[in-house]
């Protein structure tokens, strides 16, 4: 039976030491996948990794080599880890014939009955899901999908995980600010976090002040101008702020995520007020309606967000009252 984990859930599983026999790490970002694979290696004590961790490249090895590595016994630990990068290269080699067929059959047999003394971590790019072997792999492996940054909440969790990996912590407000500015753009988030970690290397906890210092207060202000204008019912300013954000490359679903967060958020130093409790039900309904329309491509995203901003400012409520 197949199962899937988010990167956060996979890291928690690694920390317990209770590892599955086969993991399949997927995603478009090679660095994110590599970092996830390295986390599995760290399940082995550092002094024993040289004897109990194998790193293989699917473009350089055959399936036989992978199975041979999996067969080796661990030394002074109950389990070893075998990491295979670019798995797709050896699952779908250029050559065909009986040898390739036998290799695939052997790999399929291993997936049905993997060795208990090894965790096989398979890092893959584009796999052909039409082939029987890949279908088999998806069913047998625990899938870790690194493509998780779809909205502000995902971005917040990614930031917190990256900061935690360096032995530091970050305040919730600080992580939300970084997520609001960087959005789901993984390359931008990674650069922002790396600068932040360098700046705050000598302190245990990172707050909003450190984030503003590394990202620029003007940028943060621009991205909070929209929510502050809405909270003040300043329709024209809110629409202008929305237009500027979209012109600056903001992704519509990320803007929607920021507005969703605003409706339920408590007062923070970035907000001029809290959203009126009496208008929360209608605001939630408007956000849900806009979210559905964006997912269905049922209109121009900018127009849909403009209508939502007007709803959140109470314009439609006033017109229909």
N, C-alpha and C positions, 0 to 999 in steps of 0.2 A: 504494500500500500504506500503510495507516494505521500510526501508531506512537504510543506514549505515553511521557511522561516524568514523573518526580516533580518537585516544585519544585526540589529540590537538583540533580537532573540537568539541569534546564533552566538553572539558574544557571551550572552548569559549562559548558554549551554556549554560553551568552551570553558567558562570559569568554574563550572561544576565538575568538569572532567568526564562527564557522562556523554561521550561522543557516539554519534551514529557511525555505521561502517562505511557509508558512501555519501559524500556531499557533492552537489553540482552547483557551482557558483556562476551566476549569469549576470549580464549587464553590459551596457555600451562603454562604460568608463573603465579603461584598463587599470588605472591606478587604484580605483576603488576596489576592483576585484583582487588585485595583488595584495592590498592591505588586508582584505578579508582572509585571503589564503595565509598570509603571514601570521594572522591571529591564531589560526589552527596550529601552526608550527610552535607557537609559544605555549601550547598545552604540554609540550615536552620541556623538562628542565633544561636550562641553557647549557649546562655542562655536558648533557647527554644528547644534544641535538645532532651532533656530528655523526653519531652512531644510529640514530633513530628517526631521522628526517631525510627523505629523499626528495629532490626537486628535479622534475623531468619536463622536457619541452616536447610537446606533441609533434612539432615539425621536425624533430631530430630522432625520435624513438618510435618503435612499433608498439602495438598492443601487447605483444609478447613481452617486451621489456617492462611494461607497466605491471603486468601480472607477475613477472619474476620479482620485481621490487616489492610487490605486495606480499609475496610468499616469504620473504626474509623474516627471520625471527627478531623480536626486539631484544635489546641488551639493557638489563637492569631496570627496565620499566615494563609495565603490563601491556603497553600498546605503542606502536610506532605510527608515523604519519608520512604518507606519500602524496606529494602535491604534483599535479600534472597541469602545466600551463598549455594554452592553445590546443586543448583536447581535440577540437574539430579537425585538426590537421592529420591526426592518425586514425580517427574514426572514418574519415572520408578521404583516403589516400588516392593519388592519381592512378595507381595500378589496381587492376581487378584480377580476379581469377580464384582458383581453389585456395591458395594460401591466404588471401585476404578474407575469403569466406570462412575459413577455419578460425582465423583470428577473431573475427566478429562473433562467431559461435562461442568461442572460449570466453570472450568478454561477457557475453550474455549469460553464460553459465555462472561466471563469477558474480554477476549482479544478483543472481538467484540465491547464491550461497556464499556471501563474502566471508573472508577470514575474520575471526573475532579479535585477532591481535593487531589489526591495522585499521587506520582510518584513511580512506582514499578520498582526497580532495581534488575534484576535477574542475578546472577553471576553463570556461569555454566562451567562444565568441558566437558566431552565427551557426547554429546547428540545424540540419535539415530535419524538421519534425515529421516529414513524410516517411522517413525510413523506419523500419521496424526496430532497429537497434536503438535509435534515439528515443523512440516511443517507450521502449523497454527501460532505458536509462531514466527518463522522467518519472516512470512509475516506481523504480527501485530506489532512487536516490532521494536524499533530503535536499530540496532545492533552496538555495539562498539567492534571492534576487536583489541585486544591488541598485536596481532602478527604483528607488523609493522616494525621491524628492519630487513630489508632484504638487505640493502646496506648502503653505507657511509652516504648518505643524511638522511636516516631514523635514523641512529645512532646519527648524529648531532642534529636532532630535539629532539630526546629522551634526550640527554645530556642537551640541552637548557631548556627543560621542567622541568627536575629534578632540575636543578640549580635555575630556576625561582620559583619553588615551595617553595624554602627555602628563598625567598625574595632577591636573588642575581641575577647577570647577568654575562654572560660569553662572551668574544670576539669571533667573528666568527672563527678566526684562531685557537684559543685555542680549540674550540669545534671540529674543523676539525682534529686537531692533535690527540685529544682523540679518535675520531671516527676511524682514520686511524690505530691507535695502537690497540684499543679494538675490532674493527670490529663489526659484528652483534651479537657477543656473549654477550647476555644480562647479564649473571651472572658476566662476567668480567667488563662490562661497569658499572654495579651497584657498584661493589667494587671500581673501579677507581674513580667514582663520589663521593662515600662516603668518601674516603680518601681525595679527593680534597676539599670537603665541610668542613671537620674538619680542614684542613690546612689553608683554606682561610676564616674561620668563621668570622673574624673581619674586612673584607673588602667587599665593596659593589660590586665591579666588579672584575672578575677573568680573568687574561690574560695568555698569553703563558708561561711566566716565572713560574707562579704557577703550571701550568700543568706539565712543565718539572721537577719541583722540586718534585712533588708527584709521577710521573711516571718513572722518570729516564731519563737523557739526552741520555744515550747510547741506550735505547729502541727506543726513538723517532728518533735518528739518523739512526738506522738500517732500520726503516720503511720508511724513506725519502731517503735512499740511492738509491733505485730503480728509483724514479722519477728524482733525480739529475743526475744519470748516463745517463738516456734517454735524458734529456735536454742538456747534453754535447756530445750526440751521442757516448757514450762509451759502445758499444754493449756488450763486454765481461763482464764488470763490472755490467751492467744492468742484464744480464742473471744470473750472480752469485748472485746478490742481490735478484733476483726473486726466485732462487733455495733456498736460505737461508730462505726467508720469508715463502715459502711453507713448508719447512722442519720444521720450527718453529710453524707450525699449522695455518698459514694464510689461510683464505677461498678464493678460486679462485674468486668468485663474488665480494668479498670485494676488492681484488687486482685490479680487473677490474674497480670498482668504483673509486678507487684512481687514476688510470690512466685516467679515463674519466674526473675527476675533474682537473687533471694536465693540460689537453689539453686546457681547457677554463679558467684556473686560472690566476689571476694577480700575479705579483711578490710578494713573501712573504719572510720572513727571513729564511724559510726552503728550498727555491728553489734557485738553482744556476742561473737560467734564466727563461724566459717565453718561451712557446712553439712557434716555428716560425709560424707566421700568415699564410704564404703561404702554409704550410703543414697541416693546421687544417682540410680542407675538406677531404683529404685522410685519416687523422688520425681518424676523426669521422666515416668515412666509415669502417675502420678497426676495430674500437671499436664496432660498430654496428654488424659487421659480427661475431666477437668473442662472443659478448653477445648472439646472436642467436644460435651459435654453442654450447655454454655452456648450454643454456636452453634446447636444443634438445639432449644434451649428444652426440653430433656429433664428438667425439674425446676425447683424454686424456686431461683434463683441463690444465695440466702443459705444454703440447706440444702446445695447442692453445694459451696460454699466452706467451710462448716463441716466437711464430710466430708474435704475436701482438707487443711484445717488439722490435723485429727486424724491423717491419714495422714502429713503432714510432721513431726508431733510424735512419730511412731513408735507411736501408740496401736494401730493395726491390726496392725502388725508384732508388737508384744508380745502381742496377743490371739491371734494365729494361730501363735505360736511354741510 
